[in-house]
Amino acid sequence: MGKEVSIDWENLGFNYIKTDLRYLSHWKDGNWDEGVLTEDNQLHISEGSTVLHYGQSCFEGLKAYRTKDGDINLFRPEENAKRMQRSCRRLLMPEVPTDVFVDAVKQVVKANEHYLPPYGTGGTLYIRPFLIGVGDNIGVKPASEYIFSVFCMPVGPYFKGGLTPTNFLVSDYDRAAGRGTGAAKVGGNYAGSLLPGAEAHKRAFSDAIYLDPITHTKIEEVGAANFFGITKDYKFITPESPSILPSITKYSLLYLAEHRLGLTVEQGDVYIDQLDQFKEAGACGTAAVISPIGGIQYGDTFHVFYSETEVGPVTKRLYDELVGIQFGDVEAPEGWIVKV
């Protein structure tokens, strides 16, 4: 297990904790260097770095899980590597090869294994790979140099005391432009979401819901997560749009809903004025896995799904199946679990 750390595993939140080592690699003259593990959690970059001026940056989020028998599981890390490569292509940044990405993640998890919360606490090791444009630049063009880094920290379960539905507010703001960067995991998407998120919090909602930027009639994203709904005739429906970030959790739930729960699955339009077709709804992503949606406020109308206080049965089954796979308690589809 390596050295001991004094952490109250039962009361971890989702906060930055400096762990021992992080991975750091530089791209220069057309190539990535070998990459090293370093104790230094400060980046030293040029004042001309494109990340500072033009937002040339992207990132990922994934987790490591401690299993009952002491193994360490990663959940579909190759999918995070591929998504980061798509983000890099959108921002004209050099891609990190999949094998390099996964190896960097494994190195960081191994080096900080003593920070991985024990099985049964619900905690995980959250892993944050990111890639930024650096170097001496000033014109609006891609950087001449780049940094790829991976760091990690222990985080607690998203829901203390079980899955709890929360309510969301439909925002007047757009999360992304129609043909913008919505499908890439880039910093600017998140900077732009801070104000609508704060306005939702001010009105006691969990977060903002964003409609499609072209017509403002269809749900696209819920905060920084993907939406899904369960219809009265047991269809699992999730929005499809070029400006939605393709969530690895969402694609995993689409597979499990169809192959493990026997639901019909569909990606398509989810109209904001047709919410009564759903008996359950949720938001899905790496941090929470699934956040059940109690109700949605749209203008003067408040629509409640299954319940404002209890999670719906289908949502609960999906959650248990996915989390069971991640922690090694439920058999995983082939290739989903990578051992560290």
N, C-alpha and C positions, 0 to 999 in steps of 0.2 A: 504493500500500500504506500510505501514511501514515508515521508515525514508526517508528523501529526500537525493538524491545524486546529486552532480553537474556534470553531464556528458552531453557533446554535442552529443545527440543521432544521429544527422544527419551525423556526421563525425567520427563515430567509425570505426576502422580498425579491423584487426585480430591480436591483441596484448595482452600480459599478463596484466591483471588489478587485483590487489589484492582486493578480495571481503571480506566480514566480517567473514564468517564461512565456514569451510570445514569439511568433515566427515573423521574420522580416526578409523581404526580397526586393532587390532593385532591378528595374529595367532600364538599360542604357545601350545605345549603339545597336539597337535591334535585337537585344537578347536579355533574358532574365538571368541573374546570377544564381549561384547555388542555393541561396537562402540560408539564414542562420536562426538559432533560437537566442533571444536576448532578454536580459533582466530589465532593460530600460523601457519604460512605458511612455516615454516622451518621444515624439517625432521631431526631427530637426530638418526643416524644409526651407527652401528659398522663399523670399517675400514675393517672388514672381510666379509661384506655383499656380497652375491653372485651377487647382481645386479651390483656391481662395478667391479667385476672381470670376471664374466662369463655370464653377460647379462641376468640374470634370471629376466625378467620383461615383462609385457604385459600391454596394455592399451586399452581404448575405447574412442569414441567421439560421443556425441549426443547433442541435443539442446532442450531448452524449448522455447515455442512460446506464445506470448500474443495474444489472440483473440480479435475480435471487441467488444465482450460483456464483456471483462475483465477477462475471464478465462485464465488458463495456461495449455497449451497442451504439453505433451511429445509424441514423435513419435516412436512407437514400441520399448520401452525400454527393453522389455523382450528379443528381438532379440539381443540387445547389451549384455545382461547378458549371453545369451547362447553362443554367440561368444567368450566372455571372458572366459567362462568355457572351450571351446575347446582350446583356447590359453593356459590356465593353464594346461590342460591335456598334451599338447605337450611339455611343459617345466617342467613337474612334480611339479607343484605348487598346493596348495590346492584351490579348487573351492569356489567361493562365491555363495551361493544359490540365485536363481532368485529373490525370494521375498525380500531377504536382499539387493541385488543389487538395485532393483527398489525403495525400501524404503529409502535407503541411498541417491539415486538421488533426490527423492521427498523432503527429509529433507533439502538437500543442496539448492534446488531451493526455498523452502519456506523461509529458513533462509536468503536468499539473493534476495528476490523477488523485492526489490526496485532497483536492478541492471538490471532487465529484461526490455529491450527496449520497449517502447510503441508500440501498434499496429499501422501499417502504416509507421513506420520508415524503415521497412525491416530488422531491427536488431533482434537478438535473444540472448538468454543466452546459451553460449557454455559450455558444461559439460564434464569434463575429469576425468573418473574413471581410476585408475591404480593400479597395484599389483606388489610388488617387494619382492625379497628374501633378508632378512637381518639377523642379528645375527653374532656371532663370528664363522666364518668358514674360512677354507683355502683350503681344498681339493676340487677337481672337483666333486661335488655331490650336490644334492638339499639342499637348506638352511634348517636350523632348525627352523627358525622363518620367518614370512611374515608380510608385511603391505599392507592393502587395503585402499585406500583413494579416495575421490571424491571432486574435487573443480570446480569452475565455474567462468566465466567472461562474460560481455556483449561483443558481437562482431557485427560489421556492416554487411550489405549485401555484399556478395562476389563481385558482379558486381555493381559498381557505374554507374548509368545511363543505366541500362538494360543489357541483356545478350550480351556479346561481344565475338565473336570467337577469339581464339588465335592459334598459330602454335606450333607444337611439333617436336622434333628431335628423330629419332630412335637411341638408344644407342647401343654401342658395349658391354657394361657391362650387366651382369645378375643381376636381382633384387633378385632372390632366386635360390637355387639349385633345381634340378628336384624332389627330394624327401626330400626337406629341410623344412624350416619354412615359406614358402610363404603364406600358407593359415592361419597362425596364426598372430595376430596383436602384434608382438613382436618388442622390441626396435631395435634389430640388423638389421632388414629389412630396417629401416629408416636411421640408421647410414650409411649403405652401399649405400644408394641412394643419399647421399649428394654430392659426387663427380660427378656422371653422371648428376645430376640436375644442379650443378654449371657449368659444361661444356656446357650444353644446354643453360643456361642463358647467358653465355659468348658469345654465337653465336646468341643471341637475340630471343631464343625460350622460350616458357613458361615453358617447362619441358621436361624430357626424356621419350621416350616410350621404354618399355622393351619387348623383344621377348622371346619366350619360351626357357628355358636354354638348352634343349636337341638338338633341330634342328635349332634354330635361324631363323625360317621361319614364326612363328605365333605371332600375337600381344597377349600379356598377360595383362600388365597394362600400364596406362598412368600416369607417376609420381606416386602419392600415391592414384590413383583413378582407377576405372574399365572402360574399353572401351565399347562403343556400337556404332552400325551403323544402319542406315535406308537404306534399299536397294531400287532400283528403282521400285520394285514391292511391296513396303510397308511391308517388313519384318523387325522386330526389332531383330538384331543379336548381341549377346554378347559372348565373348570368354569363353570357358570352359576348366579348367585345374586344376590339384591338387596343383599348386603353385600360384594360384590367391587368394587374400584375398576376401572372400565372402562378398560383399558390401550389406548392408541392403537397401541402396538407389537403387542399381541395381535390387535386387529382387522385390522391390516395383515398379520400372519402368517396369519390365517384366510383372507384374500383370496388371498395368494400361494400358500399350500398348495393351495388349490382350483384357481386359475386358471393358475399357473405350474408347479406340481409334479404336478397332476392327482390330488391326494389327496382322499378324502372328508373333509369337515369337519363337526364336531359340537360344539355347546355343550350341556352337560348335567351330570349328576352324575358325579363321580369319587370312587368309594368307596375309602377308605384300605385296606380289606382286599381290594381287587381290583387291586392294582398289577401283578400278573403278566400282565395283558392288554397292558401297554406294553413295547415293546422299546427305546424311547428316551423321555426326558423332559427338560423344561427349564423354566426360569423366564424370563419376558420382561418387559422394561421399557425405559425410555429410556436409563438409564445403561449397562447391559451389552448391550442389544439382546436377546441370548439368553445365559443362563447354563445350560450343560448340567448336568443333575443326574446325578451318579454313582450315589448311593444315598440311601435314606430310612430313618432309624431310627424305628420306631414301637413303643413299649414295648420288648420284648426282641427284636423282629424287625428285621433289617436287610435291606432289599430293594435289590439292585443292578439297574440297568437295563442299558444297552448295555455300559458299562465304567466303572470308577472312574478311568481314566487317559486314555481316548480319547473324543473326541466322536463320536456316531453319524452315519452318512452323511446321513440326512434332515435332522437338526438342522443339520448343516454346510451343506447346500444352501440351507436356509431363511435361515440367517445370511448366506451369501454373496449371496443374491438381495436381501435387504433392505438390507444395507450397501452393496451395489453401486448400488442405487437412490439411497440417501441421498447418496453421494459422486459421483453422476452418471455412473457407469460402466455402469449397466444401465438400460434404458428404464423409466421410471416409469409406472404407471397414471395416467390423466388427473387432473390437479388435485392430485397428491400433493406435487409439488415447487414451492415458491414461491421465486423468485429475489430476492435482496436488491439 
